[in-house]
């Protein structure tokens, strides 16, 4: 059951990313640039990827 749960979460994440890219391509999602702490952002991404492994 754990494998199914992890794979379902991975698939859901991939679908969300595809939908986001589609919105960008369709120009329905505006990208804004702002200043921030890049190291904290990278660490947050790293931590979120640990959940998928």
PDB file of N, CA, C and O in Angstrom:
ATOM      1  N   UNK A   1       0.820  -1.201   0.000  1.00  0.00           N
ATOM      2  CA  UNK A   1       0.000   0.000   0.000  1.00  0.00           C
ATOM      3  C   UNK A   1       0.857   1.256   0.000  1.00  0.00           C
ATOM      4  O   UNK A   1       0.485   2.253  -0.620  1.00  0.00           O
ATOM      5  N   UNK A   2       1.986   1.229   0.676  1.00  0.00           N
ATOM      6  CA  UNK A   2       2.850   2.401   0.743  1.00  0.00           C
ATOM      7  C   UNK A   2       3.392   2.766  -0.638  1.00  0.00           C
ATOM      8  O   UNK A   2       3.506   3.944  -0.975  1.00  0.00           O
ATOM      9  N   UNK A   3       3.724   1.751  -1.430  1.00  0.00           N
ATOM     10  CA  UNK A   3       4.230   2.003  -2.781  1.00  0.00           C
ATOM     11  C   UNK A   3       3.156   2.679  -3.626  1.00  0.00           C
ATOM     12  O   UNK A   3       3.447   3.611  -4.375  1.00  0.00           O
ATOM     13  N   UNK A   4       1.931   2.217  -3.506  1.00  0.00           N
ATOM     14  CA  UNK A   4       0.828   2.817  -4.262  1.00  0.00           C
ATOM     15  C   UNK A   4       0.639   4.263  -3.837  1.00  0.00           C
ATOM     16  O   UNK A   4       0.438   5.137  -4.680  1.00  0.00           O
ATOM     17  N   UNK A   5       0.701   4.521  -2.542  1.00  0.00           N
ATOM     18  CA  UNK A   5       0.537   5.878  -2.022  1.00  0.00           C
ATOM     19  C   UNK A   5       1.632   6.798  -2.559  1.00  0.00           C
ATOM     20  O   UNK A   5       1.339   7.899  -3.026  1.00  0.00           O
ATOM     21  N   UNK A   6       2.895   6.354  -2.498  1.00  0.00           N
ATOM     22  CA  UNK A   6       4.012   7.177  -2.987  1.00  0.00           C
ATOM     23  C   UNK A   6       3.884   7.439  -4.482  1.00  0.00           C
ATOM     24  O   UNK A   6       4.078   8.567  -4.934  1.00  0.00           O
ATOM     25  N   UNK A   7       3.561   6.407  -5.246  1.00  0.00           N
ATOM     26  CA  UNK A   7       3.438   6.571  -6.693  1.00  0.00           C
ATOM     27  C   UNK A   7       2.261   7.475  -7.061  1.00  0.00           C
ATOM     28  O   UNK A   7       2.339   8.239  -8.023  1.00  0.00           O
ATOM     29  N   UNK A   8       1.184   7.388  -6.303  1.00  0.00           N
ATOM     30  CA  UNK A   8       0.041   8.268  -6.526  1.00  0.00           C
ATOM     31  C   UNK A   8       0.428   9.713  -6.277  1.00  0.00           C
ATOM     32  O   UNK A   8       0.052  10.598  -7.046  1.00  0.00           O
ATOM     33  N   UNK A   9       1.174   9.962  -5.213  1.00  0.00           N
ATOM     34  CA  UNK A   9       1.632  11.322  -4.921  1.00  0.00           C
ATOM     35  C   UNK A   9       2.569  11.832  -6.002  1.00  0.00           C
ATOM     36  O   UNK A   9       2.486  12.996  -6.395  1.00  0.00           O
ATOM     37  N   UNK A  10       3.450  10.986  -6.480  1.00  0.00           N
ATOM     38  CA  UNK A  10       4.357  11.382  -7.565  1.00  0.00           C
ATOM     39  C   UNK A  10       3.581  11.742  -8.821  1.00  0.00           C
ATOM     40  O   UNK A  10       3.853  12.757  -9.464  1.00  0.00           O
ATOM     41  N   UNK A  11       2.614  10.902  -9.164  1.00  0.00           N
ATOM     42  CA  UNK A  11       1.802  11.145 -10.355  1.00  0.00           C
ATOM     43  C   UNK A  11       1.017  12.443 -10.211  1.00  0.00           C
ATOM     44  O   UNK A  11       0.920  13.215 -11.165  1.00  0.00           O
ATOM     45  N   UNK A  12       0.468  12.687  -9.053  1.00  0.00           N
ATOM     46  CA  UNK A  12      -0.280  13.919  -8.804  1.00  0.00           C
ATOM     47  C   UNK A  12       0.624  15.137  -8.954  1.00  0.00           C
ATOM     48  O   UNK A  12       0.220  16.147  -9.531  1.00  0.00           O
ATOM     49  N   UNK A  13       1.833  15.044  -8.443  1.00  0.00           N
ATOM     50  CA  UNK A  13       2.791  16.143  -8.553  1.00  0.00           C
ATOM     51  C   UNK A  13       3.151  16.398 -10.024  1.00  0.00           C
ATOM     52  O   UNK A  13       3.221  17.549 -10.456  1.00  0.00           O
ATOM     53  N   UNK A  14       3.376  15.340 -10.778  1.00  0.00           N
ATOM     54  CA  UNK A  14       3.693  15.496 -12.200  1.00  0.00           C
ATOM     55  C   UNK A  14       2.548  16.131 -12.975  1.00  0.00           C
ATOM     56  O   UNK A  14       2.771  16.981 -13.837  1.00  0.00           O
ATOM     57  N   UNK A  15       1.342  15.725 -12.672  1.00  0.00           N
ATOM     58  CA  UNK A  15       0.169  16.299 -13.338  1.00  0.00           C
ATOM     59  C   UNK A  15       0.052  17.777 -13.006  1.00  0.00           C
ATOM     60  O   UNK A  15      -0.256  18.586 -13.881  1.00  0.00           O
ATOM     61  N   UNK A  16       0.295  18.140 -11.747  1.00  0.00           N
ATOM     62  CA  UNK A  16       0.264  19.548 -11.358  1.00  0.00           C
ATOM     63  C   UNK A  16       1.309  20.354 -12.128  1.00  0.00           C
ATOM     64  O   UNK A  16       1.028  21.466 -12.574  1.00  0.00           O
ATOM     65  N   UNK A  17       2.501  19.805 -12.284  1.00  0.00           N
ATOM     66  CA  UNK A  17       3.545  20.503 -13.033  1.00  0.00           C
ATOM     67  C   UNK A  17       3.166  20.667 -14.498  1.00  0.00           C
ATOM     68  O   UNK A  17       3.381  21.729 -15.082  1.00  0.00           O
ATOM     69  N   UNK A  18       2.605  19.624 -15.093  1.00  0.00           N
ATOM     70  CA  UNK A  18       2.170  19.708 -16.494  1.00  0.00           C
ATOM     71  C   UNK A  18       1.084  20.767 -16.650  1.00  0.00           C
ATOM     72  O   UNK A  18       1.106  21.539 -17.608  1.00  0.00           O
ATOM     73  N   UNK A  19       0.149  20.809 -15.729  1.00  0.00           N
ATOM     74  CA  UNK A  19      -0.921  21.800 -15.797  1.00  0.00           C
ATOM     75  C   UNK A  19      -0.362  23.215 -15.658  1.00  0.00           C
ATOM     76  O   UNK A  19      -0.824  24.136 -16.331  1.00  0.00           O
ATOM     77  N   UNK A  20       0.620  23.385 -14.794  1.00  0.00           N
ATOM     78  CA  UNK A  20       1.235  24.706 -14.620  1.00  0.00           C
ATOM     79  C   UNK A  20       1.944  25.138 -15.895  1.00  0.00           C
ATOM     80  O   UNK A  20       1.802  26.282 -16.326  1.00  0.00           O
ATOM     81  N   UNK A  21       2.711  24.228 -16.505  1.00  0.00           N
ATOM     82  CA  UNK A  21       3.382  24.552 -17.763  1.00  0.00           C
ATOM     83  C   UNK A  21       2.367  24.880 -18.853  1.00  0.00           C
ATOM     84  O   UNK A  21       2.582  25.785 -19.659  1.00  0.00           O
ATOM     85  N   UNK A  22       1.275  24.148 -18.870  1.00  0.00           N
ATOM     86  CA  UNK A  22       0.236  24.411 -19.860  1.00  0.00           C
ATOM     87  C   UNK A  22      -0.346  25.805 -19.665  1.00  0.00           C
ATOM     88  O   UNK A  22      -0.579  26.522 -20.638  1.00  0.00           O
ATOM     89  N   UNK A  23      -0.584  26.196 -18.411  1.00  0.00           N
ATOM     90  CA  UNK A  23      -1.118  27.533 -18.141  1.00  0.00           C
ATOM     91  C   UNK A  23      -0.129  28.610 -18.582  1.00  0.00           C
ATOM     92  O   UNK A  23      -0.534  29.646 -19.109  1.00  0.00           O
ATOM     93  N   UNK A  24       1.162  28.370 -18.369  1.00  0.00           N
ATOM     94  CA  UNK A  24       2.186  29.323 -18.801  1.00  0.00           C
ATOM     95  C   UNK A  24       2.166  29.446 -20.321  1.00  0.00           C
ATOM     96  O   UNK A  24       2.199  30.553 -20.858  1.00  0.00           O
ATOM     97  N   UNK A  25       2.111  28.314 -21.012  1.00  0.00           N
ATOM     98  CA  UNK A  25       2.088  28.331 -22.472  1.00  0.00           C
ATOM     99  C   UNK A  25       0.841  29.018 -23.008  1.00  0.00           C
ATOM    100  O   UNK A  25       0.893  29.685 -24.042  1.00  0.00           O
ATOM    101  N   UNK A  26      -0.259  28.861 -22.326  1.00  0.00           N
ATOM    102  CA  UNK A  26      -1.513  29.478 -22.766  1.00  0.00           C
ATOM    103  C   UNK A  26      -1.610  30.932 -22.299  1.00  0.00           C
ATOM    104  O   UNK A  26      -2.603  31.612 -22.559  1.00  0.00           O
ATOM    105  N   UNK A  27      -0.584  31.392 -21.616  1.00  0.00           N
ATOM    106  CA  UNK A  27      -0.507  32.765 -21.099  1.00  0.00           C
ATOM    107  C   UNK A  27      -1.636  33.071 -20.120  1.00  0.00           C
ATOM    108  O   UNK A  27      -2.078  34.215 -20.012  1.00  0.00           O
ATOM    109  N   UNK A  28      -2.096  32.052 -19.411  1.00  0.00           N
ATOM    110  CA  UNK A  28      -3.114  32.246 -18.392  1.00  0.00           C
ATOM    111  C   UNK A  28      -2.489  32.435 -17.010  1.00  0.00           C
ATOM    112  O   UNK A  28      -3.175  32.791 -16.052  1.00  0.00           O
ATOM    113  N   UNK A  29      -1.204  32.197 -16.919  1.00  0.00           N
ATOM    114  CA  UNK A  29      -0.503  32.332 -15.646  1.00  0.00           C
ATOM    115  C   UNK A  29       0.617  33.334 -15.835  1.00  0.00           C
ATOM    116  O   UNK A  29       1.492  33.138 -16.678  1.00  0.00           O
ATOM    117  N   UNK A  30       0.598  34.389 -15.069  1.00  0.00           N
ATOM    118  CA  UNK A  30       1.638  35.401 -15.183  1.00  0.00           C
ATOM    119  C   UNK A  30       2.759  35.070 -14.216  1.00  0.00           C
ATOM    120  O   UNK A  30       2.524  34.693 -13.068  1.00  0.00           O
ATOM    121  N   UNK A  31       3.970  35.218 -14.698  1.00  0.00           N
ATOM    122  CA  UNK A  31       5.144  34.984 -13.873  1.00  0.00           C
ATOM    123  C   UNK A  31       5.654  36.330 -13.395  1.00  0.00           C
ATOM    124  O   UNK A  31       5.853  37.251 -14.187  1.00  0.00           O
ATOM    125  N   UNK A  32       5.862  36.433 -12.099  1.00  0.00           N
ATOM    126  CA  UNK A  32       6.415  37.660 -11.541  1.00  0.00           C
ATOM    127  C   UNK A  32       7.776  37.364 -10.933  1.00  0.00           C
ATOM    128  O   UNK A  32       7.989  36.324 -10.311  1.00  0.00           O
ATOM    129  N   UNK A  33       8.676  38.293 -11.126  1.00  0.00           N
ATOM    130  CA  UNK A  33      10.020  38.157 -10.595  1.00  0.00           C
ATOM    131  C   UNK A  33      10.107  39.007  -9.336  1.00  0.00           C
ATOM    132  O   UNK A  33       9.696  40.167  -9.326  1.00  0.00           O
ATOM    133  N   UNK A  34      10.649  38.411  -8.270  1.00  0.00           N
ATOM    134  CA  UNK A  34      10.820  39.181  -7.050  1.00  0.00           C
ATOM    135  C   UNK A  34      12.075  38.722  -6.323  1.00  0.00           C
ATOM    136  O   UNK A  34      12.561  37.609  -6.523  1.00  0.00           O
ATOM    137  N   UNK A  35      12.571  39.580  -5.501  1.00  0.00           N
ATOM    138  CA  UNK A  35      13.785  39.294  -4.764  1.00  0.00           C
ATOM    139  C   UNK A  35      13.445  38.407  -3.568  1.00  0.00           C
ATOM    140  O   UNK A  35      12.403  38.570  -2.933  1.00  0.00           O
ATOM    141  N   UNK A  36      14.348  37.462  -3.271  1.00  0.00           N
ATOM    142  CA  UNK A  36      14.114  36.578  -2.140  1.00  0.00           C
ATOM    143  C   UNK A  36      15.375  35.827  -1.757  1.00  0.00           C
ATOM    144  O   UNK A  36      16.449  36.043  -2.319  1.00  0.00           O
ATOM    145  N   UNK A  37      15.218  34.952  -0.797  1.00  0.00           N
ATOM    146  CA  UNK A  37      16.337  34.154  -0.300  1.00  0.00           C
ATOM    147  C   UNK A  37      16.401  32.853  -1.097  1.00  0.00           C
ATOM    148  O   UNK A  37      15.643  31.918  -0.834  1.00  0.00           O
ATOM    149  N   UNK A  38      17.301  32.799  -2.064  1.00  0.00           N
ATOM    150  CA  UNK A  38      17.381  31.649  -2.971  1.00  0.00           C
ATOM    151  C   UNK A  38      17.779  30.372  -2.236  1.00  0.00           C
ATOM    152  O   UNK A  38      17.304  29.290  -2.582  1.00  0.00           O
ATOM    153  N   UNK A  39      18.642  30.480  -1.228  1.00  0.00           N
ATOM    154  CA  UNK A  39      19.065  29.281  -0.500  1.00  0.00           C
ATOM    155  C   UNK A  39      17.896  28.635   0.245  1.00  0.00           C
ATOM    156  O   UNK A  39      17.765  27.411   0.258  1.00  0.00           O
ATOM    157  N   UNK A  40      17.062  29.447   0.855  1.00  0.00           N
ATOM    158  CA  UNK A  40      15.876  28.898   1.537  1.00  0.00           C
ATOM    159  C   UNK A  40      14.934  28.231   0.538  1.00  0.00           C
ATOM    160  O   UNK A  40      14.353  27.183   0.822  1.00  0.00           O
ATOM    161  N   UNK A  41      14.792  28.847  -0.630  1.00  0.00           N
ATOM    162  CA  UNK A  41      13.923  28.296  -1.660  1.00  0.00           C
ATOM    163  C   UNK A  41      14.455  26.954  -2.164  1.00  0.00           C
ATOM    164  O   UNK A  41      13.697  25.996  -2.309  1.00  0.00           O
ATOM    165  N   UNK A  42      15.746  26.891  -2.428  1.00  0.00           N
ATOM    166  CA  UNK A  42      16.360  25.645  -2.893  1.00  0.00           C
ATOM    167  C   UNK A  42      16.235  24.559  -1.824  1.00  0.00           C
ATOM    168  O   UNK A  42      15.964  23.403  -2.148  1.00  0.00           O
ATOM    169  N   UNK A  43      16.428  24.919  -0.567  1.00  0.00           N
ATOM    170  CA  UNK A  43      16.298  23.946   0.520  1.00  0.00           C
ATOM    171  C   UNK A  43      14.865  23.431   0.619  1.00  0.00           C
ATOM    172  O   UNK A  43      14.644  22.243   0.856  1.00  0.00           O
ATOM    173  N   UNK A  44      13.900  24.317   0.440  1.00  0.00           N
ATOM    174  CA  UNK A  44      12.498  23.906   0.480  1.00  0.00           C
ATOM    175  C   UNK A  44      12.218  22.899  -0.641  1.00  0.00           C
ATOM    176  O   UNK A  44      11.537  21.898  -0.419  1.00  0.00           O
ATOM    177  N   UNK A  45      12.742  23.163  -1.841  1.00  0.00           N
ATOM    178  CA  UNK A  45      12.560  22.231  -2.960  1.00  0.00           C
ATOM    179  C   UNK A  45      13.230  20.897  -2.650  1.00  0.00           C
ATOM    180  O   UNK A  45      12.658  19.835  -2.892  1.00  0.00           O
ATOM    181  N   UNK A  46      14.444  20.961  -2.116  1.00  0.00           N
ATOM    182  CA  UNK A  46      15.170  19.747  -1.751  1.00  0.00           C
ATOM    183  C   UNK A  46      14.372  18.916  -0.743  1.00  0.00           C
ATOM    184  O   UNK A  46      14.238  17.703  -0.909  1.00  0.00           O
ATOM    185  N   UNK A  47      13.849  19.555   0.287  1.00  0.00           N
ATOM    186  CA  UNK A  47      13.075  18.844   1.315  1.00  0.00           C
ATOM    187  C   UNK A  47      11.805  18.235   0.715  1.00  0.00           C
ATOM    188  O   UNK A  47      11.416  17.128   1.086  1.00  0.00           O
ATOM    189  N   UNK A  48      11.165  18.946  -0.201  1.00  0.00           N
ATOM    190  CA  UNK A  48       9.944  18.419  -0.790  1.00  0.00           C
ATOM    191  C   UNK A  48      10.237  17.206  -1.664  1.00  0.00           C
ATOM    192  O   UNK A  48       9.410  16.300  -1.766  1.00  0.00           O
ATOM    193  N   UNK A  49      11.400  17.181  -2.292  1.00  0.00           N
ATOM    194  CA  UNK A  49      11.780  16.036  -3.133  1.00  0.00           C
ATOM    195  C   UNK A  49      12.101  14.808  -2.292  1.00  0.00           C
ATOM    196  O   UNK A  49      11.968  13.681  -2.769  1.00  0.00           O
ATOM    197  N   UNK A  50      12.518  15.010  -1.058  1.00  0.00           N
ATOM    198  CA  UNK A  50      12.801  13.861  -0.190  1.00  0.00           C
ATOM    199  C   UNK A  50      11.534  13.066   0.082  1.00  0.00           C
ATOM    200  O   UNK A  50      11.581  11.850   0.263  1.00  0.00           O
ATOM    201  N   UNK A  51      10.406  13.756   0.110  1.00  0.00           N
ATOM    202  CA  UNK A  51       9.115  13.087   0.344  1.00  0.00           C
ATOM    203  C   UNK A  51       8.755  12.158  -0.804  1.00  0.00           C
ATOM    204  O   UNK A  51       8.010  11.197  -0.610  1.00  0.00           O
ATOM    205  N   UNK A  52       9.272  12.430  -1.999  1.00  0.00           N
ATOM    206  CA  UNK A  52       8.949  11.609  -3.168  1.00  0.00           C
ATOM    207  C   UNK A  52       9.897  10.453  -3.369  1.00  0.00           C
ATOM    208  O   UNK A  52       9.686   9.631  -4.261  1.00  0.00           O
ATOM    209  N   UNK A  53      10.937  10.368  -2.560  1.00  0.00           N
ATOM    210  CA  UNK A  53      11.882   9.269  -2.744  1.00  0.00           C
ATOM    211  C   UNK A  53      11.645   8.150  -1.761  1.00  0.00           C
ATOM    212  O   UNK A  53      12.358   7.147  -1.783  1.00  0.00           O
TER     213      UNK A  53
END
